[in-house]
């Protein structure tokens, strides 16, 4: 398997983990809303603690894999001596990784969680989707 193929595979796996993280974030927001309104329907979702734990574990896994995928993509672009290969994708991906890393750091050091963290995870997911669909014609 070439370095570029490995990069693509790792990026797809990272997108999968980010998707799991955003689905869990949606669950956190829904569970929080139902608990605030004291609705009996909140029982169909797992506990808020489990949802948040899964959100951060999947975010961590996706971020670590995306770090490796970005490194592999940079090395494969350097190997073909074309440093202008998908600069907007790389820029948005690096921004995604930086924001996700910041959120993970604030969660583990400062205890950030809840609605704020769920919303930041959605922003991270939006950035990674922009990076996935980015082209030179858009930016």
Helices and strands as residue ranges (DSSP letters): H 3-36, G 40-44, H 48-79, H 87-110, H 115-133
